[in-house]
Amino acid sequence: MKNLILIVALMISGGIGAQVSLLAGQTTTFAFGNKKPYAGFHLGVEIPRDDAVSFYVKYTHHFNQTQRSPGQIFVQDTIPPYMDPNFFQIGYNVKMNYNTIEGGTRYYLGNGFDYGFAAYGGTMLKAGFNQVKIVYDDFDEDNYQNLDINRNGSIFSVSAGLAGGVKYSFARLGTLYFDVSLDYAILTQGSYGGIGNEVLTGYGTGQWNALNFNLSLGYRKDILW
């Protein structure tokens, strides 16, 4: 968290030079144990301290992923004269998205930040927020009542990890880059008494995991003043 605060402070103060780069691209995240990856996009900024070291901050949104829960809930007839059967079970899907704010340091090898081909690596810190929603199967709502409470919820996490990649800078056109990172949640909190806490603790669909592998492909545009 100290690294992220330092990065933001340096960006606001403008104390690391008269150059800033805008980042945009696609991100895919693989939560270990999950059946399928999260697809999304990222936007961010990167500021070089010199040609060998830079600081970056980026926001990533992963789109909703829906998976079938192995659990079921009861619906019951509550309006006389009562229906037959009086109650029965229905299933539901769990829908979850993934939003993160990530910051870190990149150390460049090769041609450096501004020119040609280079590889880079460094450490990163990430804050994540997942919105979790239950989508119930259809049932006769005129005669039956869902006995489950509204258990939509959320998950908050703080993760630390390692990141690296390669880039190629084209003169006057910008930079193409490919990132890989591995992070682990060192702090987590799920919404109390709701589906967020159940997903966090491994119940049902396995859509969340503390250990994540991320791939990003994007474009960097440098701005000088």
Rosetta blueprint (number, residue, H / E / L):
1 M L
2 K H
3 N H
4 L H
5 I H
6 L H
7 I H
8 V H
9 A H
10 L H
11 M H
12 I H
13 S H
14 G L
15 G L
16 I L
17 G L
18 A L
19 Q E
20 V E
21 S E
22 L E
23 L E
24 A E
25 G E
26 Q E
27 T E
28 T E
29 T E
30 F E
31 A E
32 F L
33 G L
34 N L
35 K L
36 K L
37 P L
38 Y E
39 A E
40 G E
41 F E
42 H E
43 L E
44 G E
45 V E
46 E E
47 I E
48 P E
49 R L
50 D L
51 D L
52 A L
53 V E
54 S E
55 F E
56 Y E
57 V E
58 K E
59 Y E
60 T E
61 H E
62 H E
63 F E
64 N E
65 Q E
66 T E
67 Q E
68 R E
69 S E
70 P E
71 G E
72 Q E
73 I E
74 F E
75 V E
76 Q E
77 D E
78 T L
79 I L
80 P L
81 P L
82 Y L
83 M L
84 D L
85 P L
86 N L
87 F E
88 F E
89 Q E
90 I E
91 G E
92 Y E
93 N E
94 V E
95 K E
96 M E
97 N E
98 Y E
99 N E
100 T E
101 I E
102 E E
103 G E
104 G E
105 T E
106 R E
107 Y E
108 Y E
109 L E
110 G E
111 N L
112 G L
113 F L
114 D L
115 Y L
116 G E
117 F E
118 A E
119 A E
120 Y E
121 G E
122 G E
123 T E
124 M E
125 L E
126 K E
127 A E
128 G E
129 F E
130 N E
131 Q E
132 V E
133 K E
134 I E
135 V E
136 Y E
137 D L
138 D L
139 F L
140 D L
141 E L
142 D L
143 N L
144 Y E
145 Q E
146 N E
147 L L
148 D L
149 I L
150 N L
151 R L
152 N L
153 G E
154 S E
155 I E
156 F E
157 S E
158 V E
159 S E
160 A E
161 G E
162 L E
163 A E
164 G E
165 G E
166 V E
167 K E
168 Y E
169 S E
170 F E
171 A L
172 R L
173 L L
174 G E
175 T E
176 L E
177 Y E
178 F E
179 D E
180 V E
181 S E
182 L E
183 D E
184 Y E
185 A E
186 I E
187 L E
188 T E
189 Q E
190 G E
191 S L
192 Y L
193 G L
194 G L
195 I H
196 G H
197 N H
198 E H
199 V H
200 L H
201 T L
202 G L
203 Y L
204 G L
205 T L
206 G L
207 Q L
208 W L
209 N L
210 A L
211 L E
212 N E
213 F E
214 N E
215 L E
216 S E
217 L E
218 G E
219 Y E
220 R E
221 K E
222 D E
223 I E
224 L E
225 W L
